[in-house]
Amino acid sequence: MIGTPHPLHTGGFTNNFSFMGFDLQIFLQWSYGNDILNYTRVFVEGLGTRPFQNIGAVRDRWRKPGDITDIPRATLSDPNNNLRTSSRFIEDGSYLRFRNVILGYNFPASLISKLKLSQLRVFVQAQNLFTFTNYSGLDPELNFQGDATLTMGTDFFTYPQPRTITFGLNVGF
């Protein structure tokens, strides 16, 4: 057995800051100690009959003695290069993600009372703003086939989580 899809630990950290009408809320999420089979790389770096295979490995493949690379030579006669799963496709799935960040400003009561308002707040919210990871795929927090036990920790063209930015206005009368 090489690697495990189960992290050693996962967690989150939330903090709220406020200063002179500004407020900042940050939610960090992390996972540490799991491994991912990057099957997207297996498929893309393989030298198969499909026209889009090998597109990720052409530049870095082995060509001549003395080359230092982890991508085998490109040849159709060598069965080791045709979609063969190898430990070189097992990657560290640890990450730290800025899951949710909200920056807002509450206008002072002296200003909004002239407008006959009890509250006026503007804010910008970002979800999945940054992810720090050594994983080469699009998103280390993946779920290829739902709850399927046999494919846990496998990335096969899995869509990344979207980064969303929302602007908002809270008004109280």
C-alpha angles and dihedrals in degrees: 000000000000117000131337131247090214115093120228087229141349129195151150139224127204127189136173125206129184133182131165096338095321121110130189126192120188129185116189122189128191143180124193135188105020127121129219128208101220096209089167087071091046089056099039096043094045118106099229138141096269114100095231096053120105092023092121096048106041096096098043102038124122111268110162140004110287095035112132110214141118094223115093125233117280110251135134093210094064111078090197091075098051109094093308113163112229138173087253087077093057108100137180109265097195117129147163114214132189091222098177132006124177124184117185142167126212112206114229118264091237090063100040095045088069087059091049092246129135095202138014121177131165121195146170121213127194125191122197089005099160135005121192112201143131091224111120095210127087098264130007091202097076140154108189100179108009113247096348105141096204094057100042110135093019122128114198108164090315114178115243121238110267123253108227129188119194129187118204147178126207115199126183123191 
